[in-house]
Amino acid sequence: MARPRHIDAKLVAKARRLITQTQDLEQYRAAQAVLLPAVARTTLEQTAVILGVGRATVPRLQQRFRQLQRPALRRRRWGGRRRALLTLEQERSFLAPWIQQARQAGLLVVSPLRAALSQQLGRAVAASVIYRLLARHGWRKVAPDTRHPQSNPATQAAWKKNFLKRWRPC
């Protein structure tokens, strides 16, 4: 049998006060998730059945209630940029010098940008990091190359003219 959960008496008193005052269903459920195990000595499974939620939701509701009572304990929610190399402000300041260069040249080459970011961070970064950084700040590839740099339009036109003459059906 699992050990009974100890819930602080002050927290139970706050939950009782909140249940009588709140109009918010989320806060009401969170307070119930604290009160039921403390007062009625219900297990997580029993509390979940009473509240109409899953077993794993009950500790989350209890944690949410504790966070409502002490906003200083609030942690980040799920998701977000947890593995970011730079903050958004740092990224903006990093890209600022490159804006003028991109306006003058009409394009931005990724390799020097990648080298500068690697130097600033003190470690190597993949090219995909740069492409995601640029996309995050609204930069995009405006137009793809329309032709191969070594193409010869005259040779292509001559080939088109003579193609049907050489073609024979099987």
C-alpha positions, -999 to +999 in steps of 0.1 A: +000+000+000+013+035-009+021+059+019-006+084+026+000+119+011+006+146+037-010+179+027-002+210+047-030+223+070-025+258+058-030+247+022-062+228+032-075+260+048-067+280+017-085+254-004-116+256+017-116+294+014-111+293-023-140+268-029-164+292-012-151+323-031-141+313-066-162+314-097-135+298-119-140+261-126-103+254-130-095+269-095-125+250-080-112+217-094-077+224-082-089+231-047-110+199-047-079+179-058-063+192-026-092+188-003-105+154-012-072+135-003-067+157+028-102+156+043-118+124+029-085+105+027-091+094-009-064+080-031-054+095-064-076+070-083-106+078-061-101+115-064-098+112-101-131+094-104-148+119-082-134+149-102-140+131-135-104+134-147-075+110-152-053+097-124-023+116-137-043+149-137-049+149-099-012+157-090-012+183-118-043+200-103-027+199-068+005+215-082-016+242-100-033+250-067+000+253-050+012+276-077-019+298-074-011+303-038+026+310-043+032+327-077+069+328-069+070+290-074+056+291-109+077+272-134+076+274-172+048+256-188+053+228-213+069+238-246+090+268-254+126+275-264+144+255-237+174+247-258+178+281-275+214+293-281+204+330-278+174+349-266+152+366-292+167+400-283+202+387-287+193+372-321+179+405-332+210+423-321+232+397-339+213+401-371+212+439-370+246+445-387+237+420-415+206+439-425+225+468-440+248+445-459+218+425-472+202+457-484+233+469-503+241+435-519+206+424-524+213+391-508+227+375-477+253+347-478+248+321-450+284+309-446+298+342-432+268+345-410+273+310-397+310+317-390+301+349-371+275+330-350+300+302-343+325+328-332+300+346-309+288+313-293+323+298-291+312+265-307+303+252-341+267+255-354+250+237-382+238+255-413+202+246-404+206+267-372+212+297-394+183+290-417+159+285-387+173+318-371+166+337-404+131+322-407+123+331-371+130+367-379+111+369-411+139+365-436+132+343-465+147+332-498+130+356-522+135+339-555+152+306-565+178+305-593+159+305-626+187+289-646+220+271-643+250+295-643+267+275-671+237+272-693+239+284-729+205+297-743+217+295-779+226+258-776+193+251-760+174+268-788+193+249-815+186+216-797+149+224-795+147+232-833+164+199-843+149+176-817+118+166-837+138+159-869+158+132-852+129+117-833+115+085-847+086+064-833+094+028-825 
